[in-house]
Amino acid sequence: MRRIVAIAAAAGVVVGGAASAPAVSAAPADTPPAQVAYDPAPIGWGACANRGLARLGAECGFLEVPLDYAEPTGTKIRIAVSRIKAKVAPEQYQGVVITNPGGPGGSGLVLSVLGGIVPNGAGLSYDWIGFDPRGVGSSEPALTCDGNYFSYNRPFYVPVTPELEQTWLDRSRGYAAACGAAGGDLLDHVKTTDTVHDVDALRKALGQEQINYYGFSYGTYLGQVYATLYPERVRRMVLDGNVDARKVWYRANLVQDVAFDRNMSVYFDWIAKNDAVYHLGTTGEDVRKLFYAQQAALLEAPAGGVIGPDEWIDAFLPAGYYVFGWEDIAEAFSAWVNQGDHGPLKKLYDAAHGQGPGSDNVFAMYLAVQCTDVQWPTSWNRWRADNWMTFLRAPFETWGNAWFNAPCLTWPAKAGKPVEVDGRKAPGILLISETLDAATPFEGSLETRARFPKSALIEGVGGTTHAGSLNGASCVDKQVAAYLATGELPARKPGRVSDATCDPLPQPDPQAPAHRRSADADTTRDILRELIRGVRP
């Protein structure tokens, strides 16, 4: 599933203390993806280099784990970890909450701030743990293949000529080869199951018999697999924006394409509703026609020489994910159409795709995980047919998404077989989704609910925001708080339905006066929001 990076470079850490040698017990080299025996050294906690984390009282360190859990005495890698400790008396302490922001490839180091914005102080009885998964961000090593892959004015996504199709096939093959040269042995050990075992090693290093877990987007799949392989180690688990385990990962992308096209229609309707502000059309259909007319014009004359039709799509893509950010995108649209100013568009694209050495880490690790979790189709004829058929229904991002994933055609590491997600042994977990979530369509939450028979699902009815809990939808956030405080879940209803309904995150009103929160609330929530906006399934 396609990703955009809107957050700055991953948080750095300064580590204090020395680690002792870990104890290990070897498993056979052919051990299937199941529980593994590895006892990590304690984490040496020290100061965090990230100023946001430091301001909020976090401490940072590294967890040492095997590159290959089948060879626990072999090569080690280091997982960057942060912690914000509980702020309650010992008798009120409820353990650790390990977090994941999604991606795959998303830096989760700053997610230790999450506990500070759970309503009613319900997060304060936990230690909140953020971490950068293996290969990501501040973890060592971190994968980067070609920092200039997302350059400006790239070849047109839609392969309307054989030459364009071949150009993108060559680009995709070249990026995969660059990752093969840069990644080495790491590429064979970055499956979801590898990170699941890292999470359990983190549990041990933190001295916990069980973990609590909060996962967004791809992080819900990581949580599903953890709860399948280590059900007795799960205490409480919140999964927001649920991946459909039946569709990892090729089918999931095709379904996503259709859902994004629908959400862009919702967005164009909102722009039309606010025509007095943006002057882009009075109906959603008028705005849609203008959008595609501008894209066609950019094919002939890129805005400022840098924003071509591909960059245009990528600048607008976040509008299909979230309602926050809608105003910025509409303002950029209006500035280009009405003033000929391409600067805001370039700013949006630059936020989505960095340039220069190391800037492709999220993209590289997204591919490294998804291309090896499961074997993608190896025939380009299959890809071509499926994407043209999808494009006819959903032209907005279908071909951009296809080329985003196309390095999986020739990815230089062996693919595995996904774990069959089975939550029958897991405790009651809390699922969250908005009805029109495009990145992880609602059917995925219904499927996850079916596989976890003790779970309960909260639905933000009619909403288009992806993985947006703890962003101000009080009905959802209060139920998250109740669950974290006491384990209380909504009563489970019969059938394949949600168990509780809430209003979704509201569409913004560009004409309403701004309402300020306290400085501390802004700091914590903004760190979280920038992360979630930046790293998506």
N, C-alpha and C positions, 0 to 999 in steps of 0.2 A: 504494500500500500504506500502511496506516494507521500513523501515527507518534505517539509520546508523547515529551514532553520531561521528562527527569528531572534534567537538568543545569542549573546556574545560568546566568546571562547569559553570552554568548559572551565569550571572553577579549579584553581590550583590548590594544593595543600602543602602545609609544612608539617612534617611528622616529628614528634618527639618520642624518645624511648627506643629501646632496642628489643627486637623480637627474638624469642627463643626458637629453637628448631622444632618444627612440627612433628607430631607422631603420626605415623601412617600405617595402614594395613593394606597390602596389595590386593587388587581384584584381578581376575583373569582378563586378558586383553580383549576377549570377546564378550565381556559383561554387557548385557543389554542396558538400555537407559532405565535404570532403577536406582534404588538407594545405594549410595557408595559410602565406604568407610574412610574418612580422612579427618584427622583432628588437627585443626590449625593452631598456630601460635596466637597468643593474645594480640590485640591491636594496640600499637603504641600511639596513644592519643596526643595530639598537639594542637597548635594554633592553625586556623584556616586562613589561607591566603585570600580567599574570596571575601570581599569587604562586606557584602550582604550577609553572608553566613557569620562572619566575625561579629558584626553589629548585633546579631540576634542571639549571640552566645553559643554558637556551635563549636564543636571541636572536630578535628579531622585526623585521619590516619590511613594506613593501608592494611588490607587483609591479603596475606600470601596464600595462594591456592595452586594446585597443580595445573599445568597447561592441559594435561590429559589425565583424567581421573582414573583411567585404567593403568596408569603408571605413576602412582602418587609420589614416588621418590625421585621422579625425573624433573624436568624443567619446571620452574615455578614462574608465575606471573603475579602481578600485584593489582588488587582491586581498591580503588579510591573510595573512602567511606567518610561520611560525616554523621555527627550525632548532636541532637539537642536533648538534654536530659529532662526527665520528669520534674515537675515543680510541685510535688505533693509530699505529704508525710509517707514514710516507708510502708505503713499499713494500708495506704491507698494506692500504692504502685501497682500497675497492671501489665508491666512487661514492656517489650519493644514492639514498635510498628516499623516494619521494613517496607519501603516504598519503591515504586517504579513508575516513570512518567510515560512510557510507551516508546514508540519508534517502529521496530527495534533500532537501536543506535542512539537513543536519547540519553543525554546526560542527566542523571537523577541526583547528583550530589547535593543540589540545593533543596531537595524535597524534604529534608529534615525540618524545614520551617513550617511544614504543613500543620503540625499540631497546634500552632499558635492561632490558627484561624478557624478551628473547629468551635462551633457555638457552645455557649454555656460552660466553657472551660473543660469540656469533655476530653480534649486532647492532652491536657496537662498531666494526667496520671500515667503517661507513657513516655519512654525514650523513643524519639523519632529518628529513624535511620535513613539517610540518603546514600546512594552509591552510584558510581559509574560502572555499568556492566563491563565485563571483559572486552577489551578492544576499544573502549569508548572513553572520550574525554581525558580525564586525569589518570585513568588506569594505565598500567604499563605492561606490555606495549599498547599503544593506541594506533589503530589502522588508518592510514591515509594513502591514497593512490595517485590522485591527480587533482591538485588544488585549483586548476584552471578549467576543469571539465564543464563548469557552469558559467562559461564566458558569455559575453553579450552577443546579441543578434545571431543566435545559433541557427542551423538549418531548420526549415519549417517542419514542425512535428508531423503534420498530416502528409503521408507519403504519396502525394498525388502523381509522382513520376517514379519510374524504376530507379532513377539516379538518386532521388531523395531517400528512397527506401534503402538503397545500398549504402548511402552515406551514413545513415543512422545505424545500420548493422555493423559497419566498420567502426564507428565511434563506440558502440556498445562492446564489441569484441576487444577493442583496444583498451577500454577501461577495465574489463575483466582481466586482461593480461597484465595491466599495470598493478592490479590488486594481487595477482599471483606473485609478481616479483616483489612487491612490498610486504605482503603478509606472511609468506613462508608457512611454517607449521601452524601458525595461529589460525589460518583459514579452516583447518580441519577440526577446530575445537571451539567454535563459537555458536553452536546450535542452542536452541532454547533449553535443551536438557543440560548443557554445560552451565548455563547461568542458573538454572534451578539448583544444581549441586553447589554452585557458589553461594546461593542464598542459604542453603542449609549449613554450609561451612561458616557463613556469617553468624547464623544462629548459635553455633557451637562457640565461636570466638567471643560472642557476647554473653556466654554462660547461661543460655536460655533453654529450657526443655521444649517450649513452644514459641511460635511467633504469632504476632498479629501482622496483617499485611494490607497495604492500600495500593492498588494498581489502577492505572489509567490506560485505556487503549490497548496497545500490544501488551502492556503490563497486566491486563486481565488474562491474556493467554498464558503469560508466565505464571500467574497465580493459579490458573486452572491446572497447569501441568504440575506445579509444586503440590497442590492439594491432591492430585492423583497419585503422585509418587511418594509423598510424605504426609498422608492425611492425619496421622497421629500427632504431627508437629504443628498443626494449624489450630489456633485458638479462635481468632476472629479474622475476617477477611472482607474488605470492601473492594468490589470490582466495578469500575465505572467506564462504560463504553465497551461492551463485551464483544470480543472476537468470536466468530462462529467457527468452532473447531473442525467442523466438517469441510471447511472451504480453504484451509491454509494451503498455499497462499495464492496460487494462480487464479482460482475461481473467485476468491475474495476481491481481487482487484477489478475483475469485470463487473461484479455486482456493485462495487464502490463507484465505478464510472457512472452508472445509471443514477445512483442516488445523488451524486454531486450535481449532475445536470438538473435534477429536480430542485435541489436546494438553490442553485443559481437562479432558477425561475422565481423562487421565493424572494431572493435578494433583489432581483430586478423589479419585482412588484413593490418592494420597500423603497427603492430609489424613486420609482414613479410616484409613490405616495408622498414623497418629500421633494417633488419637483420644484417647489418654491425655493428650496435651498440649493439644489444641484443643477437644475435646468437641463435635464437629460432626457425628458420625455414624460408624458402624463399617464402612460400605461406601461405595464411590464413588457408587453410585446414590443412597444416602441423602443424601450431601453435595450431589450435583447437585440433588436435589429441594429441599433446604433453600435452596440458592443461588437457584433460580428463585422459590421461595416468598417469599424476602426481597425479591427484585427486584419482584415484584408488589405486596408491601406498601408498598414505597417509592413506588410510583406514587400511592398514596393519601395517604401521610404521609412525606414526605422526611425522612431522618435529619438531625436538627439544623436542619431547614428548608432544607438545601443539597444533600444527597446523595440525588438521585432515582434512577430506574432507569437512566438513561444514565451518570451519574457512577459508579454501582455497577459497571457493565460496564467502564468505563474504568479504574477502580481495580484490577480483576482482570486486565486484559489483559496486563500484563507476564509473568504466570505462563505464558502460552502461548508467550512468546519465550525465556525463560531459566529455568534452575533456580536461579540466584542471585536472591534476592529472594522465594523461595517462603515462607520463614518469616515475613517481614514481612507479606505479604498474608494468610496464614493467621491470624496474630495479630490483624490488623484485623478479619477475618471473625469470629473468636471474640469479640473485644471487643464487637462490635456485637450478636451473637446472645446472648451469655451475660452481658454487663454493660450493654448498652444504651449503650455508649460509641461515638459516631460520630467522635471525634477522629482515631483512626488511619486511618479511611477517608478523611476529608477531607485528611489529610496525603498519602496516596497519590494522591488526585486532583489536589491542588495540585502535586505533583511531576510529574504527567503533563501538566497544562495550566496554564501560568501565567496570571496575570490582570494587566491593565493595559497601558499603552503599550509597544509593542515586543515583547510576550510571544508574539505569533503569528508571529514571523519564520520558525521552522522550518516551520510549517503553510503559511504563504504561499508559501515557496519550494518546498516539496514540490509544491504545486499548480502553481506557475508552471512547473516543469520537466515534470511528468508531463502536464499539460494541453496542452503544446505539443510534446512529443517526438513525439506521434502524435495523430491525430484520434480522440477518444472518440465513442461513439454519440451522435447528436444527438437521438434520439427518446426521450422519457421512457418511452414504452410499452415499449421494449426494456429499459431499466433496471428498470422495475417487474416485468416478467415474469421476468427473469433473477434478480433478488434475492429475489422470493417463492419461486421454485423452489429457490434455494440455501438460503433460510431454513428450508424444510421439512426439509432434511438437517442444517443447521448453524445453529441459532438464536442461538448465543452472540454473535457480533459482526457478522453479515451486514448488518443494517440500519444499525448504527452505522458500519460501513465504507462502506456505500453513501452515506450523507449526508456522510461525511468527504470523499468524492471528488466529490460532486454539483456543486460549483462548476465542474467541467470542462464541464458541460452548456452553460454560457453564458460561458465564460472569454473575456475580452476581448483575446485575442491569437491570431494565426494559428498553427495547428498545422502541423508539418512531417511528414516521413516518416522513420522510424527507419533508421539504418544497418543494412544486412544484415551481421550479425556473421560474420566469416570469419577464423579463426585459422590458416589453412594456412601463412601466411608468418611467423607468430610463433614465437619460440623456445619451449623447454620451460617451461611454467609450472606452478605448484603450486596445485591446487584442494582445498578443504576443505569438508566439510558433515557435519552429523549427520543420521541417517536420517530423523528426525521433525521436522526444522526446519520450522516452520509459516510463517514469513515468506517464506522462499525454499525451497519444497519440493524434496526431493532430486532429483526429475526434472530440475530446472533445472541441477543440477550435472552430471548425466549428459549433458544436452544440450550444456552448455558443453564438457565433455570431448570430445564428438563433433566439435564445431566447431574445437577446438584439438588437432589430432592428435598433437602432441608433448607434450601435458600429461599429468599424472597426478593422480588423485583419491584423497584420504584420506577415509574414512568413519568417523565416530564412531557405531558400530553401536548403534541403538536409542535414541539420545539425542534430546532435544527442544530443545536450546539452539541458538539462532541466532547464527552468526558469533562463536563463542566461543573461537577459537584464542588462545593466549598467556594463558589464564586458568587454567592449572594441569593440563590434561590432558596428562601428560608424554609419552605416546606420540605425540600430534599435535605438541606443541611441540618435541620433539627432532627430528622430521623437518623442521619449519620451519627450525630452527637449522641442520641439515645442508644444506638447500637454500640458505639464505642464505650459508653459509660456503663451499660448494664448487659449488653448482648441482646437487647430487645429487637425483634424483627417484626415487620408487618405480618399479620395473619395470612397464611398461604391460602390462595383461592384455588378451586378446582379448574382444570383446563389449562390450555396454553395461553395464558394471559398474564398481565402484570398484577401484582398484589396490592399496590398502592399507587395512587395517581396524584400528581402535583402540577401546578402551573410551571411552565418551562422558564428558563432565563429569558427575560423580556427583550424584544427588539428595541434598539436604542431610539430615542427621540432627539434628533439633532437640533430641535428648537427649544428643548427644555433647558432650564438653568442647571448648571452643574451643582451637585451636592457633594460637599467635601466630607471625608472621613477624617479620623485622627491620623496623625503622622505615622504612628506605629502600625495601625491597621493598613494604611496605604503601603508601607514598606514591605510587610509580610505578604499581603495579597498580591502586590505587583510583582514581586519575585516569582511567586507561584504562577501567576497568570502568564507572564512572559515565557516561562518554561513550557506550560501546557500549550500555548499558542505556537511555540516553536517546534515541538517534537510531537508528531502525531502518527497514528497508524496509517 
